[in-house]
Amino acid sequence: MKINAGEFKYRKLAVPEGIRPTTEKVREAVFSMIQSYTPDAVVFDLFAGSGALGLEALSRGASQCIFNEGNRRNYRVLLENIKNCKAESRSKALNYDFRKALLFPHEKLDILFVDPPYASGYYEEIFETVAREGLLSEDGIIVAEHLYDNPLSVGDDYECLKSKRYGTIAVEIFRLR
């Protein structure tokens, strides 16, 4: 797997065993949808895995990215990918449960990537926490990847800006109302 565009273009990323990384095709489509949000953005890659989404955002001009990976083995791979891209100065890597990571002190978020294990059922809890804690900037967005056959229930606090299907995968972009 590699970074698609920008400063780190063509940098190869290691992929931890047992994870389902966002494919290059879907990442390219996501960044086409959010290109106006990316420059100078504060990004949070909540279920980072290899860090592909966050590193792609940094490569395309985000000012900083907070990466969270709850699995210790995967976290070590994430750290190596950040180092390989020479992105340490613009990155903060956490090794927390997603609940603790969301409450970790940070600036307001411009982009939050939410891509948990599909069958986890974490989506509602994440969206509720983001709204309750006021984690997004005024124009901040949540980019959620999930199975197309499993529509998200995010509540009345959010509006869906875009929704696209890529085979069995859906990507939706939300903002607070």
N, C-alpha and C positions, 0 to 999 in steps of 0.2 A: 504494500500500500504506500502511496506517496501523496504529498501535498500537491494540489491541482494548480494553484496560481499564486502570484504575488512574490514577496520577498523570499519565501522558503520553497518556491516552486521546484518540483522534482525531488525534494528531500524525501528519503525513504523513512517510513515509520515501522517500528516493530509492532506486532500485534500480539497481545497476551493470549495464551491458550484459553479456549473456552468462552471467549467473548464474541459478540456479533457486532463488528464495527460497521459504521455507516459507510456504505460503498462510495467509491469515488464519483460515480454517476449521480447518486442522491446528494452527496455533498455539493457537487457542482450546481445542481438544481436549487438546493437550499440557498447557496450564496448568490445565485442569480435573483432569487426572491428577496433577499435581505441586503442587497448591495448598498442601498442608501443608508442603512443603519450601522454598517460596519466601521467606517472611518472614525477613529478616535474613541471607539466604544469600549466600555467596561463590560467584559463578557464573563459569564460563569458557565463552565461545562460541568454540570452536576454529576453525571455518571460518565466520567471521562474515558475510562478504558485506556486506549492508546493515546488519547488526547487529540485525535484527528480533527474534531470539530473546532476545538479551541485554538489549536495551532493553525488551522486554516484561517480562522478569524484574525489571528495575529499577523499572519502572512499577508492578509488583505487589508491591513491598516488599523486593526483594533489597537487601542493604547495599552490595554492589559487584559489578562485572562486569569481567572481563578479556576483551577482544575480540582475536582474532587473525585477520588477513586477509593472506594471503601475496602477493596481487596488488597492486602499487603503485597502480594506477588505482582499483581497488575500495576500497583502503585510504583513499584521499582521500574517497570517497563515504561510507564508514563514519564518518570523522571529522566530516563535515558533519552526518550524522544524529545523532551523539552531541551535537554542539553545538546542533542544532535542538531536541533534547529537554532541553537545559540539564542534561545528565547528566555533564558533565566531571569534577565532584568525586568521583563514585562510579565512574568508568570509568578503565581503563588500556587503551590500544590498542597492539597490537603488529603489526608488519609482518614476520613471520618465516615460515619453513617450519614446518609444524605440529610437526615433531620437535623443533625448537629451542624453539618456544613452550611445548610441554609441560614442558620442563626449565627454563623461565624461573622464577626464584625467586618464589614466591607462597605465600599461606596455603593450608591444606588446603581442598579444594573441596567445596562442598555439592552443586552441580549442575554437571555437565559436559555441554554440548551437542555432539554429534558428528553432523555433517551434511556429510561430504565429498562431492566429486563421486561419484556412485553407482558408477561403474565403476572407481574408483581402487584398490580392494583395500586401503585404508588401515585398515579397521576392526580387523582382528586386531592389527596393530602398535600401534594406539592403546590397545586394551584391555590388551595385554601391558605396555606402558609404564606405564599407570596403576597396574596391580597391582604391578609391579616397583618403581616409585618411590614407592609409597604416597601418591598424590596426592589421594585422597578422604578426607574427614572420616569419622568413625565411622559416621555415617548418610548419607554422601554417595551420590549416584546419578549414573548416566550415562543421558542421554536420547539415543537413537540413532535417526536417521531413515534409512531405506533403501528400496530397491525391495522390494515384498512378495514377488516371485518370486525374490529373491536373499537367502535367509535368512542371518543372521549366525552365524558360528562364533566364540564369545567365550571358549571354554575353561571349565575346571572351577572357576576362581576366582570366577565370577559366577553369580548367580541372576537370572532374569528376573522382575521384579515385576509388570509389565503389558505387554501386547502388543495393539496395535490396528491395524486396517487402514482406510485411507482411500483407496479406489480402488486405484491401483497403488502407493501409498505405505504403508509400515509404520512405526510408531513403537513402540519398545520401551524399557522402563525397566529398568535393571540396577543391582544393588548387589553389592559384594564379599561373599562368604560369610564 
